[in-house]
Amino acid sequence: MIVNIHEAKTNLSKLIARFEEGEEIILAKNGKPVLKFAPIEDKHKQKRELGFFNCKIDMSKFDEPIEGMEEYL
């Protein structure tokens, strides 16, 4: 849907509702498209993996003493 800016100012809330329903909204100035509504990505909804390393760590031997460090236990 292409809407001129003057009409968009008058019907902004209706245009936003239509956009939220999935309709593409393009604003035009003097009949020429200048702006397209686009969704904002919600970064809080993105699933993050736990940890901060880019590698796999074997934690199965975490509590075992380090070789050569037995005297410090």
PQR file with spaces between the fields and no chain letter, atoms N, CA, C, O and H, PARSE charges and radii, in Angstrom:
ATOM       1  N    MET     1       0.842   -1.174    0.000 -0.4000 1.5000
ATOM       2  CA   MET     1       0.000    0.000    0.000 -0.0000 2.0000
ATOM       3  C    MET     1       0.890    1.241    0.000  0.5500 1.7000
ATOM       4  O    MET     1       1.781    1.369    0.840 -0.5500 1.4000
ATOM       5  N    ILE     2       0.656    2.134   -0.921 -0.4000 1.5000
ATOM       6  CA   ILE     2       1.383    3.401   -0.981 -0.0000 2.0000
ATOM       7  C    ILE     2       0.449    4.509   -0.502  0.5500 1.7000
ATOM       8  O    ILE     2      -0.680    4.640   -0.974 -0.5500 1.4000
ATOM       9  H    ILE     2      -0.068    2.031   -1.603  0.4000 1.0000
ATOM      10  N    VAL     3       0.957    5.316    0.462 -0.4000 1.5000
ATOM      11  CA   VAL     3       0.164    6.375    1.081 -0.0000 2.0000
ATOM      12  C    VAL     3       0.944    7.672    1.019  0.5500 1.7000
ATOM      13  O    VAL     3       2.132    7.697    1.340 -0.5500 1.4000
ATOM      14  H    VAL     3       1.875    5.209    0.845  0.4000 1.0000
ATOM      15  N    ASN     4       0.292    8.752    0.609 -0.4000 1.5000
ATOM      16  CA   ASN     4       0.955   10.054    0.635 -0.0000 2.0000
ATOM      17  C    ASN     4       1.125   10.528    2.072  0.5500 1.7000
ATOM      18  O    ASN     4       0.337   10.166    2.945 -0.5500 1.4000
ATOM      19  H    ASN     4      -0.673    8.732    0.348  0.4000 1.0000
ATOM      20  N    ILE     5       2.143   11.331    2.316 -0.4000 1.5000
ATOM      21  CA   ILE     5       2.497   11.773    3.660 -0.0000 2.0000
ATOM      22  C    ILE     5       1.333   12.469    4.357  0.5500 1.7000
ATOM      23  O    ILE     5       1.094   12.222    5.539 -0.5500 1.4000
ATOM      24  H    ILE     5       2.783   11.625    1.606  0.4000 1.0000
ATOM      25  N    HIS     6       0.617   13.318    3.664 -0.4000 1.5000
ATOM      26  CA   HIS     6      -0.512   14.033    4.278 -0.0000 2.0000
ATOM      27  C    HIS     6      -1.564   13.044    4.803  0.5500 1.7000
ATOM      28  O    HIS     6      -2.067   13.197    5.916 -0.5500 1.4000
ATOM      29  H    HIS     6       0.811   13.518    2.704  0.4000 1.0000
ATOM      30  N    GLU     7      -1.886   12.040    3.998 -0.4000 1.5000
ATOM      31  CA   GLU     7      -2.853   11.026    4.419 -0.0000 2.0000
ATOM      32  C    GLU     7      -2.294   10.200    5.580  0.5500 1.7000
ATOM      33  O    GLU     7      -3.040    9.819    6.483 -0.5500 1.4000
ATOM      34  H    GLU     7      -1.477   11.916    3.093  0.4000 1.0000
ATOM      35  N    ALA     8      -0.991    9.921    5.561 -0.4000 1.5000
ATOM      36  CA   ALA     8      -0.359    9.142    6.619 -0.0000 2.0000
ATOM      37  C    ALA     8      -0.422    9.880    7.954  0.5500 1.7000
ATOM      38  O    ALA     8      -0.647    9.263    8.995 -0.5500 1.4000
ATOM      39  H    ALA     8      -0.385   10.231    4.827  0.4000 1.0000
ATOM      40  N    LYS     9      -0.223   11.210    7.926 -0.4000 1.5000
ATOM      41  CA   LYS     9      -0.305   11.990    9.168 -0.0000 2.0000
ATOM      42  C    LYS     9      -1.710   11.894    9.754  0.5500 1.7000
ATOM      43  O    LYS     9      -1.872   11.820   10.972 -0.5500 1.4000
ATOM      44  H    LYS     9      -0.040   11.711    7.080  0.4000 1.0000
ATOM      45  N    THR    10      -2.707   11.894    8.905 -0.4000 1.5000
ATOM      46  CA   THR    10      -4.094   11.843    9.353 -0.0000 2.0000
ATOM      47  C    THR    10      -4.463   10.464    9.892  0.5500 1.7000
ATOM      48  O    THR    10      -5.251   10.358   10.832 -0.5500 1.4000
ATOM      49  H    THR    10      -2.575   11.953    7.916  0.4000 1.0000
ATOM      50  N    ASN    11      -3.902    9.411    9.306 -0.4000 1.5000
ATOM      51  CA   ASN    11      -4.309    8.038    9.645 -0.0000 2.0000
ATOM      52  C    ASN    11      -3.152    7.191   10.185  0.5500 1.7000
ATOM      53  O    ASN    11      -3.111    5.984    9.947 -0.5500 1.4000
ATOM      54  H    ASN    11      -3.262    9.497    8.542  0.4000 1.0000
ATOM      55  N    LEU    12      -2.231    7.799   10.895 -0.4000 1.5000
ATOM      56  CA   LEU    12      -1.029    7.077   11.328 -0.0000 2.0000
ATOM      57  C    LEU    12      -1.354    5.839   12.155  0.5500 1.7000
ATOM      58  O    LEU    12      -0.808    4.769   11.887 -0.5500 1.4000
ATOM      59  H    LEU    12      -2.265    8.779   11.089  0.4000 1.0000
ATOM      60  N    SER    13      -2.215    5.955   13.140 -0.4000 1.5000
ATOM      61  CA   SER    13      -2.504    4.795   13.996 -0.0000 2.0000
ATOM      62  C    SER    13      -3.130    3.662   13.184  0.5500 1.7000
ATOM      63  O    SER    13      -2.839    2.494   13.443 -0.5500 1.4000
ATOM      64  H    SER    13      -2.658    6.824   13.358  0.4000 1.0000
ATOM      65  N    LYS    14      -3.981    3.978   12.211 -0.4000 1.5000
ATOM      66  CA   LYS    14      -4.581    2.941   11.365 -0.0000 2.0000
ATOM      67  C    LYS    14      -3.521    2.278   10.490  0.5500 1.7000
ATOM      68  O    LYS    14      -3.551    1.065   10.282 -0.5500 1.4000
ATOM      69  H    LYS    14      -4.217    4.927   12.000  0.4000 1.0000
ATOM      70  N    LEU    15      -2.582    3.080    9.975 -0.4000 1.5000
ATOM      71  CA   LEU    15      -1.509    2.525    9.152 -0.0000 2.0000
ATOM      72  C    LEU    15      -0.608    1.605    9.975  0.5500 1.7000
ATOM      73  O    LEU    15      -0.181    0.553    9.499 -0.5500 1.4000
ATOM      74  H    LEU    15      -2.558    4.066   10.144  0.4000 1.0000
ATOM      75  N    ILE    16      -0.327    2.006   11.199 -0.4000 1.5000
ATOM      76  CA   ILE    16       0.510    1.171   12.074 -0.0000 2.0000
ATOM      77  C    ILE    16      -0.189   -0.157   12.346  0.5500 1.7000
ATOM      78  O    ILE    16       0.454   -1.206   12.334 -0.5500 1.4000
ATOM      79  H    ILE    16      -0.673    2.861   11.586  0.4000 1.0000
ATOM      80  N    ALA    17      -1.490   -0.123   12.591 -0.4000 1.5000
ATOM      81  CA   ALA    17      -2.251   -1.355   12.834 -0.0000 2.0000
ATOM      82  C    ALA    17      -2.184   -2.276   11.612  0.5500 1.7000
ATOM      83  O    ALA    17      -1.995   -3.484   11.754 -0.5500 1.4000
ATOM      84  H    ALA    17      -2.013    0.730   12.601  0.4000 1.0000
ATOM      85  N    ARG    18      -2.339   -1.710   10.423 -0.4000 1.5000
ATOM      86  CA   ARG    18      -2.260   -2.516    9.202 -0.0000 2.0000
ATOM      87  C    ARG    18      -0.865   -3.090    9.015  0.5500 1.7000
ATOM      88  O    ARG    18      -0.714   -4.228    8.572 -0.5500 1.4000
ATOM      89  H    ARG    18      -2.492   -0.729   10.308  0.4000 1.0000
ATOM      90  N    PHE    19       0.162   -2.304    9.353 -0.4000 1.5000
ATOM      91  CA   PHE    19       1.541   -2.771    9.256 -0.0000 2.0000
ATOM      92  C    PHE    19       1.767   -3.943   10.210  0.5500 1.7000
ATOM      93  O    PHE    19       2.402   -4.933    9.846 -0.5500 1.4000
ATOM      94  H    PHE    19       0.039   -1.379    9.713  0.4000 1.0000
ATOM      95  N    GLU    20       1.244   -3.827   11.430 -0.4000 1.5000
ATOM      96  CA   GLU    20       1.397   -4.901   12.420 -0.0000 2.0000
ATOM      97  C    GLU    20       0.694   -6.182   11.982  0.5500 1.7000
ATOM      98  O    GLU    20       1.058   -7.272   12.422 -0.5500 1.4000
ATOM      99  H    GLU    20       0.728   -3.023   11.726  0.4000 1.0000
ATOM     100  N    GLU    21      -0.301   -6.058   11.128 -0.4000 1.5000
ATOM     101  CA   GLU    21      -1.001   -7.230   10.596 -0.0000 2.0000
ATOM     102  C    GLU    21      -0.253   -7.844    9.419  0.5500 1.7000
ATOM     103  O    GLU    21      -0.662   -8.882    8.897 -0.5500 1.4000
ATOM     104  H    GLU    21      -0.597   -5.172   10.771  0.4000 1.0000
ATOM     105  N    GLY    22       0.837   -7.212    8.997 -0.4000 1.5000
ATOM     106  CA   GLY    22       1.686   -7.775    7.959 -0.0000 2.0000
ATOM     107  C    GLY    22       1.641   -7.058    6.625  0.5500 1.7000
ATOM     108  O    GLY    22       2.324   -7.468    5.686 -0.5500 1.4000
ATOM     109  H    GLY    22       1.169   -6.369    9.420  0.4000 1.0000
ATOM     110  N    GLU    23       0.859   -6.004    6.516 -0.4000 1.5000
ATOM     111  CA   GLU    23       0.769   -5.280    5.248 -0.0000 2.0000
ATOM     112  C    GLU    23       1.985   -4.374    5.055  0.5500 1.7000
ATOM     113  O    GLU    23       2.447   -3.740    6.004 -0.5500 1.4000
ATOM     114  H    GLU    23       0.304   -5.671    7.279  0.4000 1.0000
ATOM     115  N    GLU    24       2.497   -4.315    3.837 -0.4000 1.5000
ATOM     116  CA   GLU    24       3.619   -3.428    3.522 -0.0000 2.0000
ATOM     117  C    GLU    24       3.077   -2.012    3.339  0.5500 1.7000
ATOM     118  O    GLU    24       2.148   -1.795    2.561 -0.5500 1.4000
ATOM     119  H    GLU    24       2.122   -4.830    3.066  0.4000 1.0000
ATOM     120  N    ILE    25       3.659   -1.051    4.056 -0.4000 1.5000
ATOM     121  CA   ILE    25       3.232    0.343    3.989 -0.0000 2.0000
ATOM     122  C    ILE    25       4.388    1.180    3.449  0.5500 1.7000
ATOM     123  O    ILE    25       5.492    1.152    3.993 -0.5500 1.4000
ATOM     124  H    ILE    25       4.413   -1.227    4.688  0.4000 1.0000
ATOM     125  N    ILE    26       4.128    1.925    2.374 -0.4000 1.5000
ATOM     126  CA   ILE    26       5.129    2.805    1.779 -0.0000 2.0000
ATOM     127  C    ILE    26       4.577    4.223    1.791  0.5500 1.7000
ATOM     128  O    ILE    26       3.455    4.464    1.345 -0.5500 1.4000
ATOM     129  H    ILE    26       3.231    1.948    1.932  0.4000 1.0000
ATOM     130  N    LEU    27       5.375    5.166    2.305 -0.4000 1.5000
ATOM     131  CA   LEU    27       4.968    6.577    2.293 -0.0000 2.0000
ATOM     132  C    LEU    27       5.532    7.248    1.054  0.5500 1.7000
ATOM     133  O    LEU    27       6.665    6.991    0.646 -0.5500 1.4000
ATOM     134  H    LEU    27       6.286    4.971    2.667  0.4000 1.0000
ATOM     135  N    ALA    28       4.719    8.112    0.465 -0.4000 1.5000
ATOM     136  CA   ALA    28       5.127    8.799   -0.758 -0.0000 2.0000
ATOM     137  C    ALA    28       4.993   10.307   -0.581  0.5500 1.7000
ATOM     138  O    ALA    28       4.149   10.791    0.172 -0.5500 1.4000
ATOM     139  H    ALA    28       3.799    8.321    0.797  0.4000 1.0000
ATOM     140  N    LYS    29       5.839   11.028   -1.288 -0.4000 1.5000
ATOM     141  CA   LYS    29       5.774   12.485   -1.321 -0.0000 2.0000
ATOM     142  C    LYS    29       5.505   12.868   -2.774  0.5500 1.7000
ATOM     143  O    LYS    29       6.293   12.561   -3.669 -0.5500 1.4000
ATOM     144  H    LYS    29       6.524   10.635   -1.900  0.4000 1.0000
ATOM     145  N    ASN    30       4.386   13.540   -2.990 -0.4000 1.5000
ATOM     146  CA   ASN    30       3.956   13.893   -4.353 -0.0000 2.0000
ATOM     147  C    ASN    30       3.876   12.658   -5.256  0.5500 1.7000
ATOM     148  O    ASN    30       4.204   12.721   -6.441 -0.5500 1.4000
ATOM     149  H    ASN    30       3.746   13.790   -2.264  0.4000 1.0000
ATOM     150  N    GLY    31       3.434   11.535   -4.676 -0.4000 1.5000
ATOM     151  CA   GLY    31       3.257   10.309   -5.454 -0.0000 2.0000
ATOM     152  C    GLY    31       4.506    9.479   -5.653  0.5500 1.7000
ATOM     153  O    GLY    31       4.434    8.393   -6.229 -0.5500 1.4000
ATOM     154  H    GLY    31       3.167   11.484   -3.713  0.4000 1.0000
ATOM     155  N    LYS    32       5.676    9.969   -5.182 -0.4000 1.5000
ATOM     156  CA   LYS    32       6.927    9.227   -5.334 -0.0000 2.0000
ATOM     157  C    LYS    32       7.294    8.574   -3.997  0.5500 1.7000
ATOM     158  O    LYS    32       7.398    9.268   -2.986 -0.5500 1.4000
ATOM     159  H    LYS    32       5.735   10.851   -4.714  0.4000 1.0000
ATOM     160  N    PRO    33       7.493    7.246   -3.975 -0.5600 1.5000
ATOM     161  CA   PRO    33       7.849    6.554   -2.728  0.2800 2.0000
ATOM     162  C    PRO    33       9.138    7.097   -2.129  0.5500 1.7000
ATOM     163  O    PRO    33      10.139    7.267   -2.826 -0.5500 1.4000
ATOM     164  N    VAL    34       9.101    7.371   -0.806 -0.4000 1.5000
ATOM     165  CA   VAL    34      10.293    7.873   -0.122 -0.0000 2.0000
ATOM     166  C    VAL    34      10.638    7.077    1.137  0.5500 1.7000
ATOM     167  O    VAL    34      11.760    7.167    1.636 -0.5500 1.4000
ATOM     168  H    VAL    34       8.289    7.233   -0.240  0.4000 1.0000
ATOM     169  N    LEU    35       9.686    6.302    1.653 -0.4000 1.5000
ATOM     170  CA   LEU    35       9.898    5.644    2.941 -0.0000 2.0000
ATOM     171  C    LEU    35       9.073    4.371    3.014  0.5500 1.7000
ATOM     172  O    LEU    35       7.922    4.342    2.577 -0.5500 1.4000
ATOM     173  H    LEU    35       8.774    6.229    1.248  0.4000 1.0000
ATOM     174  N    LYS    36       9.666    3.312    3.569 -0.4000 1.5000
ATOM     175  CA   LYS    36       8.931    2.064    3.754 -0.0000 2.0000
ATOM     176  C    LYS    36       8.993    1.676    5.226  0.5500 1.7000
ATOM     177  O    LYS    36      10.066    1.690    5.831 -0.5500 1.4000
ATOM     178  H    LYS    36      10.600    3.335    3.923  0.4000 1.0000
ATOM     179  N    PHE    37       7.849    1.330    5.802 -0.4000 1.5000
ATOM     180  CA   PHE    37       7.813    0.865    7.180 -0.0000 2.0000
ATOM     181  C    PHE    37       8.600   -0.446    7.251  0.5500 1.7000
ATOM     182  O    PHE    37       8.502   -1.280    6.351 -0.5500 1.4000
ATOM     183  H    PHE    37       6.977    1.318    5.311  0.4000 1.0000
ATOM     184  N    ALA    38       9.376   -0.625    8.317 -0.4000 1.5000
ATOM     185  CA   ALA    38      10.130   -1.864    8.513 -0.0000 2.0000
ATOM     186  C    ALA    38      10.078   -2.246    9.980  0.5500 1.7000
ATOM     187  O    ALA    38      10.125   -1.370   10.843 -0.5500 1.4000
ATOM     188  H    ALA    38       9.455    0.053    9.048  0.4000 1.0000
ATOM     189  N    PRO    39       9.981   -3.548   10.288 -0.5600 1.5000
ATOM     190  CA   PRO    39       9.945   -3.974   11.692  0.2800 2.0000
ATOM     191  C    PRO    39      11.300   -3.794   12.366  0.5500 1.7000
ATOM     192  O    PRO    39      12.347   -3.824   11.720 -0.5500 1.4000
ATOM     193  N    ILE    40      11.251   -3.607   13.675 -0.4000 1.5000
ATOM     194  CA   ILE    40      12.466   -3.496   14.482 -0.0000 2.0000
ATOM     195  C    ILE    40      12.706   -4.848   15.136  0.5500 1.7000
ATOM     196  O    ILE    40      11.802   -5.430   15.735 -0.5500 1.4000
ATOM     197  H    ILE    40      10.400   -3.583   14.200  0.4000 1.0000
ATOM     198  N    GLU    41      13.931   -5.338   15.016 -0.4000 1.5000
ATOM     199  CA   GLU    41      14.267   -6.602   15.668 -0.0000 2.0000
ATOM     200  C    GLU    41      14.400   -6.382   17.160  0.5500 1.7000
ATOM     201  O    GLU    41      15.091   -5.467   17.608 -0.5500 1.4000
ATOM     202  H    GLU    41      14.665   -4.865   14.530  0.4000 1.0000
ATOM     203  N    ASP    42      13.737   -7.225   17.918 -0.4000 1.5000
ATOM     204  CA   ASP    42      13.834   -7.147   19.372 -0.0000 2.0000
ATOM     205  C    ASP    42      14.986   -8.040   19.809  0.5500 1.7000
ATOM     206  O    ASP    42      14.862   -9.264   19.813 -0.5500 1.4000
ATOM     207  H    ASP    42      13.176   -7.968   17.553  0.4000 1.0000
ATOM     208  N    LYS    43      16.101   -7.428   20.176 -0.4000 1.5000
ATOM     209  CA   LYS    43      17.296   -8.189   20.542 -0.0000 2.0000
ATOM     210  C    LYS    43      17.079   -9.031   21.799  0.5500 1.7000
ATOM     211  O    LYS    43      17.769  -10.031   22.001 -0.5500 1.4000
ATOM     212  H    LYS    43      16.202   -6.433   20.173  0.4000 1.0000
ATOM     213  N    HIS    44      16.133   -8.638   22.637 -0.4000 1.5000
ATOM     214  CA   HIS    44      15.881   -9.394   23.859 -0.0000 2.0000
ATOM     215  C    HIS    44      15.183  -10.718   23.568  0.5500 1.7000
ATOM     216  O    HIS    44      15.219  -11.625   24.399 -0.5500 1.4000
ATOM     217  H    HIS    44      15.572   -7.827   22.473  0.4000 1.0000
ATOM     218  N    LYS    45      14.556  -10.845   22.416 -0.4000 1.5000
ATOM     219  CA   LYS    45      13.877  -12.082   22.072 -0.0000 2.0000
ATOM     220  C    LYS    45      14.807  -13.086   21.424  0.5500 1.7000
ATOM     221  O    LYS    45      14.455  -14.259   21.299 -0.5500 1.4000
ATOM     222  H    LYS    45      14.527  -10.108   21.741  0.4000 1.0000
ATOM     223  N    GLN    46      15.985  -12.654   21.010 -0.4000 1.5000
ATOM     224  CA   GLN    46      16.919  -13.555   20.369 -0.0000 2.0000
ATOM     225  C    GLN    46      17.506  -14.502   21.406  0.5500 1.7000
ATOM     226  O    GLN    46      17.968  -14.069   22.461 -0.5500 1.4000
ATOM     227  H    GLN    46      16.271  -11.701   21.111  0.4000 1.0000
ATOM     228  N    LYS    47      17.484  -15.783   21.104 -0.4000 1.5000
ATOM     229  CA   LYS    47      18.017  -16.781   22.021 -0.0000 2.0000
ATOM     230  C    LYS    47      19.540  -16.756   21.979  0.5500 1.7000
ATOM     231  O    LYS    47      20.148  -16.819   20.910 -0.5500 1.4000
ATOM     232  H    LYS    47      17.109  -16.134   20.247  0.4000 1.0000
ATOM     233  N    ARG    48      20.140  -16.662   23.154 -0.4000 1.5000
ATOM     234  CA   ARG    48      21.595  -16.656   23.244 -0.0000 2.0000
ATOM     235  C    ARG    48      22.075  -17.966   23.836  0.5500 1.7000
ATOM     236  O    ARG    48      21.425  -18.545   24.706 -0.5500 1.4000
ATOM     237  H    ARG    48      19.646  -16.611   24.022  0.4000 1.0000
ATOM     238  N    GLU    49      23.205  -18.419   23.362 -0.4000 1.5000
ATOM     239  CA   GLU    49      23.819  -19.604   23.947 -0.0000 2.0000
ATOM     240  C    GLU    49      24.564  -19.187   25.207  0.5500 1.7000
ATOM     241  O    GLU    49      25.090  -18.078   25.300 -0.5500 1.4000
ATOM     242  H    GLU    49      23.733  -17.948   22.656  0.4000 1.0000
ATOM     243  N    LEU    50      24.597  -20.092   26.167 -0.4000 1.5000
ATOM     244  CA   LEU    50      25.338  -19.814   27.393 -0.0000 2.0000
ATOM     245  C    LEU    50      26.835  -19.852   27.116  0.5500 1.7000
ATOM     246  O    LEU    50      27.294  -20.572   26.230 -0.5500 1.4000
ATOM     247  H    LEU    50      24.169  -20.993   26.091  0.4000 1.0000
ATOM     248  N    GLY    51      27.574  -19.087   27.866 -0.4000 1.5000
ATOM     249  CA   GLY    51      29.023  -19.072   27.716 -0.0000 2.0000
ATOM     250  C    GLY    51      29.494  -17.973   26.801  0.5500 1.7000
ATOM     251  O    GLY    51      28.694  -17.299   26.152 -0.5500 1.4000
ATOM     252  H    GLY    51      27.201  -18.502   28.586  0.4000 1.0000
ATOM     253  N    PHE    52      30.794  -17.797   26.753 -0.4000 1.5000
ATOM     254  CA   PHE    52      31.352  -16.739   25.919 -0.0000 2.0000
ATOM     255  C    PHE    52      32.517  -17.228   25.069  0.5500 1.7000
ATOM     256  O    PHE    52      33.164  -16.433   24.388 -0.5500 1.4000
ATOM     257  H    PHE    52      31.443  -18.345   27.281  0.4000 1.0000
ATOM     258  N    PHE    53      32.788  -18.533   25.105 -0.4000 1.5000
ATOM     259  CA   PHE    53      33.865  -19.078   24.288 -0.0000 2.0000
ATOM     260  C    PHE    53      33.300  -19.551   22.958  0.5500 1.7000
ATOM     261  O    PHE    53      32.142  -19.960   22.874 -0.5500 1.4000
ATOM     262  H    PHE    53      32.262  -19.179   25.659  0.4000 1.0000
ATOM     263  N    ASN    54      34.122  -19.493   21.924 -0.4000 1.5000
ATOM     264  CA   ASN    54      33.726  -20.010   20.619 -0.0000 2.0000
ATOM     265  C    ASN    54      34.284  -21.411   20.419  0.5500 1.7000
ATOM     266  O    ASN    54      34.632  -21.787   19.299 -0.5500 1.4000
ATOM     267  H    ASN    54      35.063  -19.161   21.991  0.4000 1.0000
ATOM     268  N    CYS    55      34.372  -22.185   21.493 -0.4000 1.5000
ATOM     269  CA   CYS    55      34.890  -23.535   21.385 -0.0000 2.0000
ATOM     270  C    CYS    55      34.167  -24.432   22.389  0.5500 1.7000
ATOM     271  O    CYS    55      33.495  -23.959   23.305 -0.5500 1.4000
ATOM     272  H    CYS    55      34.089  -21.880   22.402  0.4000 1.0000
ATOM     273  N    LYS    56      34.323  -25.722   22.191 -0.4000 1.5000
ATOM     274  CA   LYS    56      33.725  -26.698   23.099 -0.0000 2.0000
ATOM     275  C    LYS    56      34.727  -26.980   24.217  0.5500 1.7000
ATOM     276  O    LYS    56      35.912  -27.181   23.953 -0.5500 1.4000
ATOM     277  H    LYS    56      34.869  -26.107   21.447  0.4000 1.0000
ATOM     278  N    ILE    57      34.258  -26.995   25.456 -0.4000 1.5000
ATOM     279  CA   ILE    57      35.120  -27.266   26.604 -0.0000 2.0000
ATOM     280  C    ILE    57      34.613  -28.512   27.291  0.5500 1.7000
ATOM     281  O    ILE    57      33.424  -28.623   27.592 -0.5500 1.4000
ATOM     282  H    ILE    57      33.295  -26.831   25.671  0.4000 1.0000
ATOM     283  N    ASP    58      35.508  -29.453   27.542 -0.4000 1.5000
ATOM     284  CA   ASP    58      35.156  -30.692   28.232 -0.0000 2.0000
ATOM     285  C    ASP    58      35.219  -30.435   29.733  0.5500 1.7000
ATOM     286  O    ASP    58      36.304  -30.331   30.305 -0.5500 1.4000
ATOM     287  H    ASP    58      36.474  -29.363   27.298  0.4000 1.0000
ATOM     288  N    MET    59      34.052  -30.334   30.369 -0.4000 1.5000
ATOM     289  CA   MET    59      33.991  -30.057   31.801 -0.0000 2.0000
ATOM     290  C    MET    59      33.939  -31.335   32.643  0.5500 1.7000
ATOM     291  O    MET    59      33.842  -31.263   33.868 -0.5500 1.4000
ATOM     292  H    MET    59      33.171  -30.419   29.904  0.4000 1.0000
ATOM     293  N    SER    60      34.003  -32.516   31.988 -0.4000 1.5000
ATOM     294  CA   SER    60      33.892  -33.773   32.729 -0.0000 2.0000
ATOM     295  C    SER    60      35.081  -34.001   33.670  0.5500 1.7000
ATOM     296  O    SER    60      34.947  -34.731   34.652 -0.5500 1.4000
ATOM     297  H    SER    60      34.082  -32.575   30.993  0.4000 1.0000
ATOM     298  N    LYS    61      36.238  -33.395   33.393 -0.4000 1.5000
ATOM     299  CA   LYS    61      37.430  -33.572   34.227 -0.0000 2.0000
ATOM     300  C    LYS    61      37.776  -32.303   34.997  0.5500 1.7000
ATOM     301  O    LYS    61      38.916  -32.134   35.430 -0.5500 1.4000
ATOM     302  H    LYS    61      36.348  -32.802   32.595  0.4000 1.0000
ATOM     303  N    PHE    62      36.812  -31.416   35.171 -0.4000 1.5000
ATOM     304  CA   PHE    62      37.061  -30.119   35.789 -0.0000 2.0000
ATOM     305  C    PHE    62      37.598  -30.226   37.214  0.5500 1.7000
ATOM     306  O    PHE    62      38.500  -29.478   37.591 -0.5500 1.4000
ATOM     307  H    PHE    62      35.886  -31.553   34.819  0.4000 1.0000
ATOM     308  N    ASP    63      37.055  -31.146   38.006 -0.4000 1.5000
ATOM     309  CA   ASP    63      37.450  -31.263   39.414 -0.0000 2.0000
ATOM     310  C    ASP    63      38.688  -32.115   39.639  0.5500 1.7000
ATOM     311  O    ASP    63      39.172  -32.196   40.768 -0.5500 1.4000
ATOM     312  H    ASP    63      36.322  -31.753   37.699  0.4000 1.0000
ATOM     313  N    GLU    64      39.213  -32.747   38.610 -0.4000 1.5000
ATOM     314  CA   GLU    64      40.394  -33.584   38.772 -0.0000 2.0000
ATOM     315  C    GLU    64      41.627  -32.698   38.915  0.5500 1.7000
ATOM     316  O    GLU    64      41.692  -31.632   38.302 -0.5500 1.4000
ATOM     317  H    GLU    64      38.820  -32.682   37.693  0.4000 1.0000
ATOM     318  N    PRO    65      42.599  -33.118   39.709 -0.5600 1.5000
ATOM     319  CA   PRO    65      43.812  -32.299   39.886  0.2800 2.0000
ATOM     320  C    PRO    65      44.592  -32.149   38.578  0.5500 1.7000
ATOM     321  O    PRO    65      44.579  -33.040   37.728 -0.5500 1.4000
ATOM     322  N    ILE    66      45.259  -31.029   38.433 -0.4000 1.5000
ATOM     323  CA   ILE    66      46.078  -30.770   37.252 -0.0000 2.0000
ATOM     324  C    ILE    66      47.404  -31.488   37.442  0.5500 1.7000
ATOM     325  O    ILE    66      48.003  -31.460   38.517 -0.5500 1.4000
ATOM     326  H    ILE    66      45.270  -30.305   39.123  0.4000 1.0000
ATOM     327  N    GLU    67      47.845  -32.131   36.368 -0.4000 1.5000
ATOM     328  CA   GLU    67      49.094  -32.881   36.427 -0.0000 2.0000
ATOM     329  C    GLU    67      50.240  -31.962   36.848  0.5500 1.7000
ATOM     330  O    GLU    67      50.423  -30.895   36.261 -0.5500 1.4000
ATOM     331  H    GLU    67      47.359  -32.153   35.494  0.4000 1.0000
ATOM     332  N    GLY    68      51.007  -32.362   37.849 -0.4000 1.5000
ATOM     333  CA   GLY    68      52.121  -31.583   38.335 -0.0000 2.0000
ATOM     334  C    GLY    68      51.743  -30.585   39.423  0.5500 1.7000
ATOM     335  O    GLY    68      52.625  -29.916   39.961 -0.5500 1.4000
ATOM     336  H    GLY    68      50.859  -33.228   38.325  0.4000 1.0000
ATOM     337  N    MET    69      50.461  -30.463   39.765 -0.4000 1.5000
ATOM     338  CA   MET    69      50.021  -29.512   40.776 -0.0000 2.0000
ATOM     339  C    MET    69      49.475  -30.220   42.021  0.5500 1.7000
ATOM     340  O    MET    69      48.865  -29.579   42.877 -0.5500 1.4000
ATOM     341  H    MET    69      49.745  -31.007   39.328  0.4000 1.0000
ATOM     342  N    GLU    70      49.689  -31.541   42.127 -0.4000 1.5000
ATOM     343  CA   GLU    70      49.141  -32.321   43.237 -0.0000 2.0000
ATOM     344  C    GLU    70      49.629  -31.791   44.596  0.5500 1.7000
ATOM     345  O    GLU    70      48.884  -31.856   45.574 -0.5500 1.4000
ATOM     346  H    GLU    70      50.185  -32.061   41.431  0.4000 1.0000
ATOM     347  N    GLU    71      50.849  -31.275   44.677 -0.4000 1.5000
ATOM     348  CA   GLU    71      51.409  -30.813   45.947 -0.0000 2.0000
ATOM     349  C    GLU    71      50.687  -29.571   46.496  0.5500 1.7000
ATOM     350  O    GLU    71      50.814  -29.271   47.683 -0.5500 1.4000
ATOM     351  H    GLU    71      51.454  -31.222   43.882  0.4000 1.0000
ATOM     352  N    TYR    72      49.956  -28.864   45.682 -0.4000 1.5000
ATOM     353  CA   TYR    72      49.257  -27.664   46.124 -0.0000 2.0000
ATOM     354  C    TYR    72      47.854  -27.954   46.662  0.5500 1.7000
ATOM     355  O    TYR    72      47.166  -27.034   47.104 -0.5500 1.4000
ATOM     356  H    TYR    72      49.852  -29.107   44.718  0.4000 1.0000
ATOM     357  N    LEU    73      47.418  -29.221   46.630 -0.4000 1.5000
ATOM     358  CA   LEU    73      46.077  -29.576   47.125 -0.0000 2.0000
ATOM     359  C    LEU    73      46.022  -29.578   48.613  0.5500 1.7000
ATOM     360  O    LEU    73      44.971  -29.854   49.192 -0.5500 1.4000
ATOM     361  H    LEU    73      47.977  -29.968   46.270  0.4000 1.0000
